[in-house]
């Protein structure tokens, strides 16, 4: 069993030390209280939110929203946010992904086969990815916002290492384990609190969090999947609308998210370009079942008529 070292503010206390540990030293778990507020649990739980797509309820984990940036008369950015194009539509450059997650698709050598949560710190049957940064709280109105985006880089040539021997990106890139970097893609991987409860997306859902490492610290993350990049270097987004109740509506009326695609469909993206719309007393927010662009049903909202954008929303959903 191990005694944790005071590496960074993100360090939490671990206990115990193993005399047969292989590879990078285990340093405990991250201190989730230092994460950006978008990635912290509410009252110890990560609870899914529900959107509607063509009449189907779609649960998703809401990883926060980033508003569009604003500029003063001199063109100086006055708040942190996402840029907008000439038509006022927000977009997200792939270059905004500043964290790297190294993954090991070639596999690893199995150590202890049976993981016992009571006595073992981590399993030795899979090699978790290692991250170069944590999404920590930042201050300053014009500081770039913290985003759950990562550059996922495949690391080749370490299949002879014991599973989870690699726990630190620095030791990996210094050559301690050999191999080298391969292809890189962009994905949503939101680092979350290891100790918090993750309420399931649905009663029958098999989707859950995954394990990872940062400087020897254990973490958990929600994998929103790969995000394609277009020819302009921007991330593929999905259209969405947040329908708000009218002013003075009863508190029982709540906002409703409408998305344009289901998880697993070609149009799905974990990055949602979000418009806003206010419902009326005659047609409350709860009456809407989806979006449309041409021929619309009575319960659908024509997205082509909506021009108010609030920013981008990060959503992790799954068909599993």
Residue pairs with C-beta under 8 A, 6 or more apart in sequence:
1 15
1 16
1 17
1 18
2 14
2 15
2 16
2 17
2 18
2 26
2 27
2 28
2 121
3 14
3 15
3 16
3 17
4 11
4 12
4 13
4 14
4 15
4 27
4 28
5 11
5 27
7 27
7 215
7 216
7 217
8 215
9 31
9 34
9 136
10 30
10 31
10 34
10 134
10 136
10 214
10 217
11 27
11 28
11 30
11 31
11 217
12 28
12 29
12 30
12 31
12 32
12 217
13 28
14 26
14 27
14 28
14 29
14 121
16 121
18 26
18 121
22 111
22 162
22 165
23 161
23 162
23 164
23 165
23 166
23 167
23 177
24 165
24 166
24 167
24 168
24 171
24 213
24 216
25 167
25 216
26 121
26 122
26 167
26 216
26 218
27 167
27 215
27 216
27 217
28 216
28 217
28 218
29 194
29 195
29 217
29 218
29 219
30 134
30 191
30 194
30 214
30 217
30 218
30 219
32 39
32 40
32 41
32 192
32 193
32 194
32 195
32 196
33 40
34 134
34 136
34 137
35 134
35 135
35 136
35 137
35 191
35 192
35 193
36 64
36 135
36 136
36 137
36 138
36 146
37 64
37 137
38 63
38 64
38 135
38 146
38 148
38 190
38 314
39 63
39 64
39 135
39 148
39 190
39 191
39 192
39 193
40 193
41 192
41 193
41 196
41 197
44 196
44 197
45 196
45 197
45 198
45 199
46 61
46 192
46 193
46 196
46 197
46 198
46 199
46 222
47 199
48 59
48 60
48 61
48 62
48 199
48 200
48 201
49 59
49 60
49 61
49 62
49 257
50 57
50 58
50 59
50 60
50 257
51 57
51 58
51 59
51 60
51 240
51 256
51 257
51 258
51 259
51 315
51 317
52 58
52 256
52 257
52 258
52 259
52 288
52 289
52 290
53 258
53 259
53 260
53 261
53 262
53 290
53 291
54 262
54 289
54 290
55 289
55 290
55 299
56 262
58 259
58 262
58 263
58 317
59 201
59 202
59 205
59 317
60 201
60 263
60 315
60 316
60 317
61 190
61 201
61 222
61 315
61 316
61 317
62 313
62 314
62 315
63 148
63 188
63 190
63 222
63 224
63 314
63 315
63 316
64 148
64 313
64 314
65 274
65 310
65 311
65 312
65 313
65 314
66 80
66 81
66 82
66 145
66 147
66 311
66 312
66 314
67 79
67 81
67 82
67 310
67 311
68 81
68 82
68 83
68 84
68 88
68 90
68 309
68 310
68 311
69 77
69 78
69 79
69 80
69 81
69 82
69 83
69 84
70 77
70 78
70 79
70 81
71 77
71 78
72 78
77 142
78 141
78 142
79 141
79 142
80 140
80 141
80 142
80 143
80 144
80 145
81 145
81 311
82 90
82 91
82 92
82 96
82 145
82 311
82 312
83 90
83 91
83 93
84 90
84 91
84 309
85 91
88 307
88 309
89 273
89 309
90 273
90 274
90 309
90 311
90 312
91 234
91 235
91 237
91 273
92 234
92 235
92 237
92 271
92 312
93 233
93 234
93 235
94 186
94 227
94 229
94 233
94 234
94 235
95 233
96 144
96 147
96 149
97 147
97 149
97 150
97 151
97 186
98 133
98 147
98 149
99 131
99 132
99 133
99 135
99 149
99 150
99 151
100 131
100 132
100 133
100 150
100 151
100 152
100 153
100 169
101 129
101 130
101 131
101 132
101 150
101 151
101 152
101 153
101 187
101 189
101 212
102 129
102 130
102 131
102 132
102 153
102 154
102 155
102 169
102 172
102 181
103 129
103 152
103 153
103 154
103 155
104 127
104 129
104 154
104 155
104 158
104 159
104 166
105 154
106 156
106 157
106 158
106 159
107 127
107 159
108 126
108 127
108 158
108 159
108 161
108 162
108 163
108 164
108 165
109 159
109 160
109 161
109 162
109 163
110 124
110 125
110 162
110 163
111 124
111 125
111 162
111 163
111 164
112 120
112 124
113 124
113 125
115 122
115 123
115 124
115 125
121 218
122 128
122 164
122 211
122 218
123 163
123 164
123 211
124 162
124 163
124 164
125 163
126 163
126 164
127 158
127 161
127 163
127 164
127 165
127 166
128 164
128 210
128 211
128 212
128 213
129 152
129 189
129 212
129 213
130 166
130 167
130 168
130 169
130 172
130 212
130 213
130 214
131 150
131 169
131 189
131 191
131 212
131 213
131 214
131 219
132 169
132 214
133 214
134 191
134 214
134 219
135 146
135 147
135 148
135 190
135 191
136 146
137 146
138 144
138 145
138 146
147 314
148 188
148 189
148 190
148 191
148 222
148 224
148 314
149 186
149 187
149 188
149 189
149 227
149 235
150 186
150 187
150 188
150 189
151 184
151 185
151 186
152 184
152 185
152 186
152 187
152 189
152 226
153 181
153 182
153 183
153 184
154 181
154 182
154 183
154 184
155 172
155 179
155 180
155 181
155 182
156 179
156 180
156 181
156 182
157 178
157 179
157 180
158 166
158 172
158 177
158 178
158 179
161 177
164 213
165 177
166 172
166 177
166 213
167 213
167 215
167 216
167 217
168 213
168 214
168 215
168 216
169 213
169 214
169 215
170 215
171 177
173 181
185 226
186 226
186 227
186 229
186 235
187 223
187 224
187 225
187 226
187 227
188 222
188 223
188 224
188 225
188 227
188 270
188 271
188 314
188 316
189 212
189 221
189 222
189 223
189 224
190 221
190 222
190 224
190 314
190 316
191 212
191 214
191 219
191 220
191 221
192 198
192 209
192 219
192 220
192 221
192 222
193 220
194 218
194 219
194 220
198 208
198 209
200 207
200 208
201 207
201 317
201 318
205 318
205 320
206 320
207 318
207 320
209 220
209 221
209 222
210 220
210 221
210 222
210 223
211 218
211 219
211 220
212 218
212 219
212 220
212 221
213 219
222 316
223 316
224 270
224 314
224 315
224 316
224 317
225 270
227 235
227 236
227 269
227 270
227 271
228 235
228 236
229 235
229 236
230 236
235 269
235 271
236 269
236 271
237 269
237 271
237 272
237 273
237 312
238 259
238 260
238 261
238 267
238 268
238 269
238 270
238 271
238 272
238 273
239 259
239 260
239 272
239 273
239 275
239 291
239 303
240 257
240 258
240 259
240 260
240 272
240 273
240 274
240 275
240 313
241 257
241 258
241 274
241 275
241 276
241 277
241 291
241 301
241 303
241 306
242 255
242 256
242 257
242 258
242 274
242 275
242 276
242 277
242 310
242 313
243 255
243 256
243 257
243 258
243 277
243 278
243 279
243 285
243 288
243 301
244 255
244 276
244 277
244 278
244 279
244 285
245 253
245 254
245 255
245 278
245 279
245 284
245 285
246 278
246 279
246 280
246 281
246 284
247 278
249 279
249 281
249 284
253 284
253 285
253 286
254 285
254 286
255 285
256 285
256 286
256 288
258 288
258 290
258 291
258 301
259 272
259 291
259 315
260 267
260 291
260 303
261 267
261 268
261 269
262 268
262 319
263 317
263 318
263 319
264 319
268 317
270 314
270 315
270 316
270 317
271 312
271 313
271 314
272 312
272 313
272 314
272 315
273 309
273 312
274 309
274 310
274 311
274 312
274 313
275 303
275 306
275 307
275 308
275 309
275 310
276 306
276 308
276 309
276 310
277 301
277 306
277 308
279 285
279 287
279 288
287 299
288 299
288 300
288 301
289 297
289 299
289 300
290 299
290 300
290 301
291 300
291 301
291 302
291 303
292 300
292 301
292 302
292 303
293 302
293 303
293 304
294 304
296 302
